[in-house]
Amino acid sequence: MKLFIKKITVLFLIIICLFFILDRFVFPKNKNIYNYKSNLLQNKDVEIIVSGNSHLYFGVVTDSIFSFNSVNIATKARELNTDIDLLIGNIKNREKLKGVLIPISYYSLFNELNGLKKYHQSQKRLYYNYFKIKEYNQGAIKNSLIINEPFKELMNDSFFLSFMKKQKVSKKGWRANDNFFVKDSSIIEKLKRLEINLNKTFIIDENLERIKYLNKLCKANNVKLILVLPPYSEYFYTLTNYKYNKIINKILSDNLTDIEVIDALDFMPTNLLFYENSDHLNVKGAKLFTKKLDSILKHSL
């Protein structure tokens, strides 16, 4: 009996050690989108950092079209508060950095991660492990990658997808789908949630203060913060009648007068030819958007 208990104890200790090694040394280096983009961010020769959520992740081609040495560190569903927390620690001590682009949209300005507790914990875990945001430390259990859905969070866009011909992230972090436009049913649900969020003015105020703080830090480091209102399809505008674009522009013009705002609606076609769904560009749209954005930045930076 004693021998059996001893063997079980040894086996248990081996498993614990294996979990520890995987969690601390293997999983954090796994080839996934978070690890890949955190590595891109380490490049100190970068002139422009494109950050934010999927609107710029899919929308800005940082590899060949830009006139500037740029990286696209945007990821899907990143909230504005997380985006700003990430950038705060990465704009200092960069002699060549000229500008930082972040998207401002109905999705980011009227929302914040804290409202979705489980998802918030998941995001904090990933940004703590991969982007080293110390403030996102939730303790050993919640920080653990191996305990908390590692396959779902870490295998998306991993190296395995290249064998399945699904790897779509470029060398400098851009990704878009080469699809024709399809109406996305989720947009209706998004707009319903947006109507509720419009009444949560305290969230909008908090996000505005976050942007002001980031802008102050950018100025102190001779970096220009540029807010981008991303492009949307004509389908999106038929559903909204430009309502949210007008609201966002008014909020920004009333509160952030010293920050440059680039509104894609001023120069980007809404033709469905350039979109894969209501609010995301396809490859053709991304290339056109980037060319137009580049011409603006040449005069701005």
C-alpha positions as CSV (number, residue, x, y, z in Angstrom):
1,M,0.0,0.0,0.0
2,K,2.8,2.4,0.9
3,L,4.6,1.6,-2.3
4,F,1.4,2.3,-4.3
5,I,0.9,5.7,-2.5
6,K,4.5,6.5,-3.2
7,K,4.1,5.7,-6.9
8,I,0.9,7.7,-7.1
9,T,2.6,10.7,-5.4
10,V,5.6,10.5,-7.8
11,L,3.3,10.4,-10.8
12,F,1.3,13.3,-9.5
13,L,4.4,15.4,-9.0
14,I,5.6,14.5,-12.5
15,I,2.2,15.6,-13.9
16,I,2.4,18.9,-11.9
17,C,5.9,19.6,-13.2
18,L,4.9,18.8,-16.7
19,F,1.9,21.2,-16.5
20,F,4.2,23.9,-15.0
21,I,6.7,23.5,-17.8
22,L,3.9,23.6,-20.5
23,D,2.2,26.6,-18.9
24,R,5.3,28.7,-18.3
25,F,7.7,27.8,-21.1
26,V,5.9,26.0,-23.9
27,F,2.4,27.6,-24.3
28,P,3.6,31.2,-24.0
29,K,5.9,30.5,-27.0
30,N,3.3,28.7,-29.0
31,K,2.8,30.0,-32.6
32,N,-0.4,31.9,-32.4
33,I,-1.7,35.3,-33.3
34,Y,-1.0,36.8,-29.9
35,N,2.6,35.6,-29.7
36,Y,3.2,36.6,-33.3
37,K,2.0,40.2,-32.8
38,S,3.8,40.7,-29.5
39,N,7.0,39.8,-31.4
40,L,6.2,42.3,-34.1
41,L,5.8,45.0,-31.4
42,Q,9.4,44.4,-30.3
43,N,10.7,46.0,-33.5
44,K,12.2,49.3,-32.4
45,D,12.7,50.5,-36.0
46,V,8.9,50.8,-36.6
47,E,7.6,54.2,-37.7
48,I,3.9,53.4,-37.5
49,I,2.0,51.1,-35.2
50,V,-1.4,50.0,-36.4
51,S,-3.4,48.8,-33.4
52,G,-7.0,48.2,-32.5
53,N,-9.5,45.5,-33.4
54,S,-10.5,43.6,-36.6
55,H,-11.5,46.8,-38.5
56,L,-7.8,47.7,-38.9
57,Y,-6.5,44.2,-38.5
58,F,-8.3,43.3,-41.8
59,G,-8.1,46.8,-43.2
60,V,-4.5,48.0,-43.2
61,V,-1.9,46.3,-45.3
62,T,1.4,47.0,-43.5
63,D,3.6,44.9,-45.7
64,S,4.0,46.6,-49.1
65,I,1.6,49.5,-49.6
66,F,2.6,51.8,-46.8
67,S,5.4,54.3,-47.4
68,F,6.4,53.9,-43.7
69,N,8.0,51.0,-41.8
70,S,4.8,49.7,-40.1
71,V,3.4,46.8,-38.2
72,N,-0.2,45.8,-37.7
73,I,-0.7,44.5,-34.1
74,A,-4.5,44.7,-34.1
75,T,-6.4,41.6,-33.1
76,K,-10.0,40.6,-33.4
77,A,-12.4,41.9,-30.7
78,R,-9.8,43.9,-28.9
79,E,-11.6,46.5,-26.8
80,L,-10.4,50.2,-26.6
81,N,-9.3,50.0,-23.0
82,T,-7.2,47.0,-23.7
83,D,-5.8,48.6,-26.8
84,I,-4.7,51.7,-24.8
85,D,-3.3,49.7,-22.0
86,L,-1.2,47.8,-24.5
87,L,0.1,50.9,-26.3
88,I,0.9,52.8,-23.1
89,G,3.8,50.5,-22.4
90,N,5.1,50.5,-26.0
91,I,5.5,54.0,-27.2
92,K,8.4,55.0,-25.0
93,N,12.0,54.9,-26.1
94,R,11.2,54.5,-29.8
95,E,13.3,57.1,-31.7
96,K,11.8,56.2,-35.1
97,L,8.2,55.9,-34.1
98,K,6.1,58.7,-35.7
99,G,2.5,57.6,-35.4
100,V,0.0,55.3,-33.7
101,L,-3.3,54.4,-35.4
102,I,-6.3,53.1,-33.4
103,P,-9.8,52.6,-34.7
104,I,-12.7,54.5,-33.1
105,S,-16.0,52.9,-33.9
106,Y,-19.5,52.0,-32.5
107,Y,-17.8,48.8,-31.3
108,S,-15.0,50.5,-29.3
109,L,-16.1,53.9,-28.1
110,F,-19.5,52.7,-26.7
111,N,-18.2,49.6,-25.1
112,E,-15.7,48.1,-22.7
113,L,-14.4,44.7,-21.7
114,N,-15.5,44.8,-18.1
115,G,-19.1,44.1,-19.0
116,L,-18.2,40.6,-20.2
117,K,-16.6,39.0,-17.2
118,K,-15.5,35.6,-18.6
119,Y,-14.3,37.1,-21.9
120,H,-12.6,39.9,-20.0
121,Q,-10.6,37.4,-17.9
122,S,-9.7,35.5,-21.0
123,Q,-8.4,38.6,-22.7
124,K,-6.5,39.8,-19.6
125,R,-4.9,36.3,-19.4
126,L,-3.7,36.5,-23.0
127,Y,-2.4,40.1,-22.8
128,Y,-0.6,39.3,-19.5
129,N,1.1,36.2,-20.9
130,Y,2.0,37.5,-24.4
131,F,2.2,41.3,-24.2
132,K,3.4,41.4,-20.6
133,I,0.8,43.9,-19.3
134,K,1.5,43.6,-15.6
135,E,-1.7,45.2,-14.6
136,Y,-3.6,42.3,-16.1
137,N,-2.1,39.8,-13.6
138,Q,-5.0,37.8,-12.2
139,G,-3.1,35.3,-10.2
140,A,-1.6,31.9,-11.1
141,I,-4.9,30.1,-11.7
142,K,-6.6,32.7,-13.9
143,N,-3.3,33.5,-15.7
144,S,-2.8,29.8,-16.6
145,L,-3.0,29.1,-20.3
146,I,-3.1,25.3,-20.0
147,I,-6.0,25.3,-17.5
148,N,-8.2,27.9,-19.3
149,E,-9.2,26.8,-22.7
150,P,-5.7,26.6,-24.2
151,F,-6.7,25.0,-27.5
152,K,-9.4,27.6,-28.2
153,E,-7.3,30.6,-27.4
154,L,-3.9,29.4,-28.6
155,M,-4.5,27.3,-31.6
156,N,-6.4,29.9,-33.6
157,D,-4.1,31.1,-36.4
158,S,-1.4,28.7,-35.2
159,F,1.3,27.1,-37.4
160,F,-1.0,24.1,-37.9
161,L,-3.3,26.2,-40.0
162,S,-0.6,26.7,-42.6
163,F,-0.8,23.0,-43.4
164,M,-4.6,23.4,-43.8
165,K,-4.1,26.4,-46.1
166,K,-5.8,28.7,-43.6
167,Q,-2.8,30.8,-42.5
168,K,-3.7,34.3,-43.5
169,V,-1.5,36.6,-41.3
170,S,1.1,38.5,-43.3
171,K,4.7,39.1,-42.2
172,K,3.8,42.4,-40.7
173,G,0.5,41.4,-39.1
174,W,-2.2,42.1,-41.7
175,R,-5.0,39.7,-42.5
176,A,-8.1,39.9,-44.7
177,N,-10.3,37.4,-46.4
178,D,-10.5,37.3,-50.1
179,N,-14.3,36.9,-50.1
180,F,-17.2,38.4,-51.9
181,F,-19.7,40.3,-49.8
182,V,-22.2,38.3,-47.6
183,K,-24.8,39.8,-45.3
184,D,-23.8,38.9,-41.8
185,S,-26.8,38.2,-39.5
186,S,-24.8,39.2,-36.4
187,I,-24.8,42.9,-37.4
188,I,-28.5,43.2,-36.4
189,E,-27.7,41.9,-32.9
190,K,-24.7,44.2,-32.7
191,L,-26.8,47.2,-33.5
192,K,-29.4,46.2,-30.8
193,R,-26.6,46.1,-28.2
194,L,-25.3,49.4,-29.5
195,E,-28.6,51.1,-28.9
196,I,-28.4,50.0,-25.2
197,N,-24.7,51.1,-24.9
198,L,-25.5,54.5,-26.3
199,N,-27.2,55.3,-22.9
200,K,-24.1,54.3,-20.9
201,T,-22.5,57.7,-21.1
202,F,-20.1,56.8,-18.3
203,I,-18.4,54.2,-20.5
204,I,-18.0,56.8,-23.3
205,D,-16.6,59.3,-20.8
206,E,-14.1,56.7,-19.5
207,N,-13.0,55.9,-23.0
208,L,-12.5,59.5,-23.9
209,E,-10.3,60.0,-20.8
210,R,-8.3,56.9,-21.8
211,I,-7.7,58.4,-25.2
212,K,-6.7,61.7,-23.7
213,Y,-4.2,60.0,-21.5
214,L,-2.7,58.0,-24.4
215,N,-2.5,61.2,-26.5
216,K,-0.7,63.0,-23.7
217,L,1.8,60.2,-23.5
218,C,2.3,60.1,-27.2
219,K,3.0,63.9,-27.3
220,A,5.6,63.5,-24.5
221,N,7.4,60.9,-26.7
222,N,7.0,62.9,-30.0
223,V,4.5,60.4,-31.4
224,K,1.3,61.4,-33.1
225,L,-1.9,59.6,-32.1
226,I,-4.3,59.3,-35.0
227,L,-7.9,58.0,-34.5
228,V,-9.4,56.2,-37.5
229,L,-13.1,55.9,-38.1
230,P,-13.0,52.7,-40.2
231,P,-14.9,52.0,-43.4
232,Y,-18.3,50.4,-43.5
233,S,-20.3,49.0,-46.4
234,E,-23.3,50.6,-48.0
235,Y,-25.3,47.7,-46.4
236,F,-24.3,48.9,-42.9
237,Y,-25.3,52.5,-43.8
238,T,-28.7,51.4,-45.1
239,L,-29.3,49.8,-41.7
240,T,-28.1,52.8,-39.7
241,N,-28.7,55.8,-41.9
242,Y,-25.2,57.2,-40.9
243,K,-26.6,57.7,-37.4
244,Y,-23.6,56.3,-35.5
245,N,-21.0,57.9,-37.7
246,K,-22.6,61.3,-36.9
247,I,-22.7,60.5,-33.2
248,I,-19.1,59.5,-33.0
249,N,-17.9,62.5,-35.0
250,K,-19.8,64.9,-32.7
251,I,-18.3,63.2,-29.6
252,L,-14.8,63.4,-31.0
253,S,-15.1,67.0,-32.2
254,D,-16.6,68.1,-28.9
255,N,-14.0,66.3,-26.7
256,L,-10.8,65.6,-28.6
257,T,-10.1,68.7,-30.6
258,D,-6.3,68.3,-30.4
259,I,-6.2,64.8,-31.9
260,E,-6.3,64.1,-35.6
261,V,-9.3,62.0,-36.8
262,I,-9.4,60.3,-40.1
263,D,-12.9,59.3,-41.2
264,A,-12.9,56.6,-43.9
265,L,-16.3,57.8,-45.0
266,D,-14.6,60.9,-46.5
267,F,-12.6,58.9,-49.0
268,M,-13.4,55.2,-49.0
269,P,-16.1,53.8,-51.2
270,T,-19.0,51.9,-49.6
271,N,-19.5,49.7,-52.6
272,L,-20.0,46.1,-51.6
273,L,-17.2,45.1,-54.0
274,F,-14.7,46.1,-51.3
275,Y,-16.3,44.3,-48.3
276,E,-16.7,40.8,-47.0
277,N,-19.5,41.7,-44.7
278,S,-21.2,44.8,-43.3
279,D,-18.2,46.3,-41.5
280,H,-15.1,44.5,-42.6
281,L,-13.0,45.0,-45.7
282,N,-12.0,42.1,-48.0
283,V,-8.5,42.0,-49.6
284,K,-9.5,44.3,-52.4
285,G,-10.9,46.8,-50.0
286,A,-8.0,46.6,-47.7
287,K,-5.5,47.4,-50.4
288,L,-7.5,50.4,-51.6
289,F,-8.1,51.7,-48.1
290,T,-4.4,51.4,-47.3
291,K,-3.4,53.3,-50.4
292,K,-5.7,56.2,-49.5
293,L,-4.7,56.1,-45.9
294,D,-1.0,56.2,-46.8
295,S,-1.5,59.3,-49.0
296,I,-3.1,61.0,-46.0
297,L,-0.3,60.0,-43.6
298,K,2.4,61.3,-45.9
299,H,1.0,64.8,-45.3
300,S,0.2,64.2,-41.7
301,L,3.4,62.7,-40.3
